[in-house]
Amino acid sequence: EEVRRWASQHLNVEIGLALHGDRWRGADFWESAVEPGLSFEALLDRCDVIVAGVDGGGLDDLYGLALLGRDRDTRDWLLWCRAWVQRDVLEIRKDIAERLRDFDAQGDLVLCDTPTQDVEDIALLLDQVRQRGLLPERLAIGLDPVGIAALVEALDNIGITSDQMIAVPQGYRLSSAVWGAERKLKDGTLRHAGQPLMAWCVGNAKVEQRGNAVLITKQTAG
């Protein structure tokens, strides 16, 4: 386990090559689900509807945005993600600082120069989706119920209505979404942009069984 942790932080190890035993089942199919050329712009061009998930956290955690669209021709689900992190986290979390810098260089992670850059950038991206007419009129943006006041205000400022936002239950109540994503990855109807940031996150996901439900937790890093 220690060797895997070191390799994931310091070597260019792809998802699937050094996975821990209690990994998320969907990680087994992650590499085979890459959709070449899937960028934010391609997502806007190819989809007839797009929904979003936004998950914040503390100031030492990543602020994540996931955009999930439906291909107008194939009806496959297409996933594109981006994350933000406060720049001082590079000093706070030195064990993953180099990995974070790599993700920044690849364009999948933004090192914030101001405390509000993450919220402002997310609002700008969602405004582009809204202007293309791709956001549903209801339940378009799922939000972590905790610590979202600033984001809700920013979304309100760009014309996102309260009907378009929904607080997503956390913990074991995400079980159906976890299982649904696993199945769609395996049958090939969930495709993603092949971003190293997300390979790191998926490979880092640890599954805990809670009765008839599953809970995804952090294995070694956020």
Secondary structure, DSSP 8 states (H G I E B T S, - for coil): -HHHHHHHHHS---TTSS--TTB-GGGGGTGGGB-TT--HHHHHHHEEEEEEEEE---TTS-EEEEEEEEETTT--EEEEEEEEEETTHHHHTTTSHHHHHHHHHHTSEEEESSTTHHHHHHHHHHHHHHHTT-S-SSS-EEE-SSS-HHHHHHHHHTT--GGGEEE---GGGGHHHHHHHHHHHHHT-EEE---HHHHHHHHHEEEEEETTEEEEEESS--
